[in-house]
Amino acid sequence: MDYGIVKYTRSVGSSFMVPGITNPVITYSGPGDVVAGGLNWWGLRAYSSRTVGSKAIRLRRDSDNAESDFSTRPSGDLDVTSIATFGIGASLFATTLYDQIGSIHLVQATTTSQPQLVLSGLGTRPVLRFTAAGQSSLATAGNVAQNQPMTVSWVAKRTGGAGVFHGVFLAGNGNWAGGFNPASGGIFMLASSEVDATGAEGSFHAVQSVLNGASSDLNIDGTANAGDAGTSAATGNVLEYSDKLFGNVLNGDSMELGWWPFAFSGGQSSSMSSNQHAYWGF
């Protein structure tokens, strides 16, 4: 007997639509959706709408040193609910930040040097907390090699310690680096020559370090700062998230780091900055 029951089905990846009812569709736009073609990318959200659900981070809880992997959700967010359940009141530290494009993961086996994951570090958003005292850093297992042009994109703030360098990234035996310089509010990048600009001290910044010789651009929160960063290639050493190798460890919070094998245009830098500000809410 037909009781007039209507069945609705949907395919994976589609939205479930019922006639006559408006259903919200969750959309996510990550860095890889803003500018495609990234080389490697690590962060506390999904690289792009195509990578949602991928492993993002491996965490250790300090109560018993148990470790577990965590992925991103369809919303693009890190699965903080599962992380909170795993943490059960313990402090959590990152042992691995997974490359969401390739297989060049950032790792830290020394427990005292692992950055802490703070679940509500920026409003309700998680952050990685690096400390100079703990010599916090994550690094690739092997050497990296990449010629210019190149763009390194990152989001971070320094929480104390102006007067020395605080590296957010280091690649190629110090040939390529960027982060906060000794000046209060100072931000820098270099590839054998240093380019400096300013951003409010103690605040988060979206930075696109466009390394392209004399046509370089240290783009801070969508504002271009042209300069000559030199022509060095990234060769001969690991890539680090926070510069422990040369003692310029970040004292502050950060959420994402990635690089692209080409120079962002001014429009691409502005669009990436807007995406980072909108997602993280700063």
Sequence and secondary structure as in RCSB ss.txt:
>XXXX:A:sequence
MDYGIVKYTRSVGSSFMVPGITNPVITYSGPGDVVAGGLNWWGLRAYSSRTVGSKAIRLRRDSDNAESDFSTRPS
GDLDVTSIATFGIGASLFATTLYDQIGSIHLVQATTTSQPQLVLSGLGTRPVLRFTAAGQSSLATAGNVAQNQPM
TVSWVAKRTGGAGVFHGVFLAGNGNWAGGFNPASGGIFMLASSEVDATGAEGSFHAVQSVLNGASSDLNIDGTAN
AGDAGTSAATGNVLEYSDKLFGNVLNGDSMELGWWPFAFSGGQSSSMSSNQHAYWGF
>XXXX:A:secstr
           TTS    TT          HHHHS   SEEEESB SSTTSTTSEEEEEEETTT  EEEEEB TT
SBB HHHHHHHHTT  EEEEEE  SSSS  EE   GGGS EEEEEEETTEEEEEE TTTT  EEESS EEE SSE
EEEEEEEE S TTS EEEEEETTTTEEEEE SSTTEEEEESSSEEEEE  TTS EEEEEEE GGGEEEEETTB  
EE      EEEE EEESBTTTTB   EEEEEEEEESS   HHHHHHHHHHHHHHHT 
